[in-house]
């Protein structure tokens, strides 16, 4: 179980760099990796690994919680409101095909930060208009192996969302890395979600630090 910390919405408001990682079971280095990435400046971390059974996920979510709390970072559970409830997660992220926002709130209450994936201008507008949604993600900007079969939405959608000036914090997601970050920022995003840019880096701390510094 996580220990109480700073208000998760305050952490979210200050967040710029959001990391999604698998469990790194083949490497066996999840704890060391998380310490490095969070020391480098990751603001939010989410464990997203569809290969885990529930018992293993609960075990690893506890590890994520301990490391994130040590670094003062926000941590999120992906998709599973039941898992989020059991581990006392400060944040939960739901896709368009997951439980409806109202159902998640009925299960978890008002305390956790609730995130939502969006893949179109209409979905982004709906997330912005929903008072139960604390943040949303726009993407995938480029095709990515973490979301096979999901069509890339491109930078035009990012520009459209940015032009609408959402009051809700939002993140660009999908193939974002150091080489593409300038394009993403130029399109109007100020927050990004990354995966391989850090998980596949030879030096995760350095990779995170370089991204975070560019995000301001």
C-alpha positions in Angstrom: 0.0 0.0 0.0 1.2 3.5 -0.7 1.7 6.0 2.0 -0.1 9.3 1.9 1.9 12.0 0.2 1.3 15.4 -1.5 -2.0 16.0 -3.2 -1.9 14.0 -6.4 -3.6 16.9 -8.3 -0.8 19.2 -7.2 1.7 16.7 -8.5 -0.2 16.4 -11.8 -0.3 20.2 -12.2 3.5 20.4 -12.1 4.0 17.3 -14.3 5.6 17.5 -17.7 7.2 14.1 -18.2 5.1 10.9 -17.9 6.7 7.5 -18.3 4.9 4.2 -19.1 7.0 1.1 -18.6 6.6 -2.6 -18.7 7.7 -4.8 -15.7 11.1 -5.5 -17.2 10.8 -9.1 -16.0 13.4 -10.4 -18.4 16.0 -7.9 -17.0 14.8 -8.1 -13.4 15.8 -4.5 -12.9 12.5 -2.7 -12.4 13.4 -1.0 -9.1 16.8 0.2 -10.3 15.3 1.4 -13.6 12.5 3.3 -11.8 15.0 5.0 -9.4 17.1 6.1 -12.4 14.2 7.4 -14.4 12.7 9.3 -11.5 16.0 10.7 -10.4 16.3 12.0 -14.0 13.1 14.0 -13.7 10.1 11.7 -14.6 7.1 13.3 -12.9 4.5 10.4 -13.4 5.2 6.7 -13.8 2.7 4.0 -14.9 3.3 0.3 -15.0 1.7 -1.0 -18.1 2.3 -4.7 -18.8 -0.4 -6.9 -20.2 1.6 -10.0 -19.6 1.3 -9.8 -15.8 -1.2 -11.9 -13.9 -3.1 -9.9 -11.2 -1.1 -11.3 -8.3 2.2 -10.2 -9.9 0.8 -6.9 -10.8 -0.3 -6.2 -7.3 3.2 -7.1 -6.1 4.9 -4.8 -8.6 2.5 -1.9 -8.1 3.6 -1.9 -4.5 7.2 -1.6 -5.7 6.3 1.2 -8.0 4.5 3.0 -5.2 7.5 2.8 -2.9 10.0 4.1 -5.4 7.7 6.8 -6.7 6.9 8.0 -3.2 10.6 8.1 -2.4 11.1 10.5 -5.4 8.0 12.6 -4.8 6.5 11.4 -8.1 2.9 10.5 -9.0 2.2 6.9 -10.0 -0.7 5.5 -11.9 -2.4 2.2 -12.5 -3.4 1.4 -16.1 -6.9 0.2 -17.0 -7.7 -1.6 -13.7 -9.9 0.2 -11.3 -9.9 -2.9 -9.0 -6.1 -3.0 -8.9 -6.0 0.8 -8.3 -8.4 0.4 -5.3 -6.5 -2.5 -3.8 -3.1 -0.7 -3.9 -4.4 2.7 -3.0 -3.1 4.2 -6.2 -3.1 8.1 -6.4 -3.9 7.9 -10.1 -5.6 5.6 -12.6 -5.6 5.8 -16.4 -8.4 4.5 -18.5 -8.6 3.9 -22.3 -11.7 4.5 -24.5 -12.6 0.9 -24.2 -12.2 0.6 -20.5 -14.7 1.3 -17.7 -16.6 4.6 -18.2 -15.4 7.5 -16.2 -18.5 7.6 -14.0 -18.1 3.9 -13.2 -14.5 4.4 -12.2 -15.5 7.3 -9.9 -18.2 5.2 -8.3 -15.6 2.6 -7.5 -12.7 4.8 -6.4 -14.3 8.0 -5.2 -13.0 11.5 -5.8 -9.5 11.2 -4.4 -7.5 9.5 -7.2 -6.4 11.4 -10.3 -8.3 10.0 -13.3 -6.7 10.0 -16.8 -8.3 9.2 -20.1 -6.9 8.3 -23.5 -8.2 10.2 -26.5 -7.7 9.6 -30.2 -9.8 12.3 -31.8 -10.8 15.9 -31.4 -14.3 14.8 -30.2 -12.8 12.5 -27.6 -10.4 15.2 -26.4 -13.3 17.7 -26.1 -15.4 15.1 -24.2 -12.5 14.6 -21.7 -12.1 18.3 -21.3 -15.8 18.7 -20.6 -15.9 15.9 -18.1 -15.4 17.2 -14.5 -14.3 13.7 -13.4 -11.4 13.6 -15.8 -8.2 15.1 -14.3 -6.0 14.7 -17.4 -6.1 13.3 -20.8 -3.7 12.0 -23.4 -3.8 12.8 -27.2 -2.4 10.2 -29.6 -0.8 8.1 -30.7 1.0 10.7 -32.7 3.1 8.1 -34.5 2.6 4.4 -34.9 4.0 2.6 -31.9 4.6 -1.1 -31.0 3.1 -0.5 -27.6 -0.3 0.0 -29.3 -0.4 -2.4 -32.2 -3.3 -1.7 -34.6 -3.9 1.8 -33.3 -3.7 4.3 -36.2 -1.5 7.3 -35.7 -3.4 10.5 -35.3 -0.5 12.8 -36.4 0.5 16.3 -35.3 -2.6 18.0 -36.8 -4.8 16.6 -34.0 -2.2 17.9 -31.5 -2.4 21.3 -33.0 -6.2 21.2 -33.0 -6.3 20.3 -29.3 -3.7 22.9 -28.4 -5.7 25.6 -30.2 -8.7 24.8 -28.1 -6.7 25.7 -25.0 -7.9 23.0 -22.6 -8.1 23.9 -18.9 -7.5 20.2 -18.1 -3.9 19.1 -18.1 -3.1 17.0 -21.3 -0.2 15.0 -22.6 1.0 14.1 -26.1 1.6 10.4 -26.5 2.7 7.8 -29.1 6.3 7.6 -30.5 7.5 10.7 -28.7 11.3 10.7 -28.2 14.2 13.2 -28.1 14.3 13.4 -31.9 10.6 14.3 -32.2 10.2 16.4 -29.1 10.7 19.7 -30.9 7.9 18.9 -33.3 5.6 18.0 -30.5 6.4 21.2 -28.6 6.0 23.3 -31.7 2.5 21.8 -32.2 1.5 23.1 -28.9 2.0 20.4 -26.3 3.8 21.1 -23.0 3.5 17.6 -21.5 4.4 14.3 -23.0 4.2 10.6 -22.3 7.1 8.5 -23.4 7.9 4.8 -23.4 10.9 3.6 -25.4 12.7 7.0 -25.2 13.5 6.0 -21.6 12.8 2.2 -21.3 15.3 1.5 -24.2 17.9 4.1 -23.2 21.3 2.9 -22.2 21.2 5.5 -19.5 17.6 6.0 -18.3 18.5 8.7 -15.9 20.3 10.8 -18.5 17.5 10.2 -21.1 14.9 11.3 -18.6 16.9 14.4 -17.5 17.5 15.5 -21.1 13.8 15.2 -21.9 12.7 16.9 -18.7 15.0 19.9 -19.2 13.6 20.5 -22.7 10.1 20.4 -21.3 10.9 23.2 -18.9 
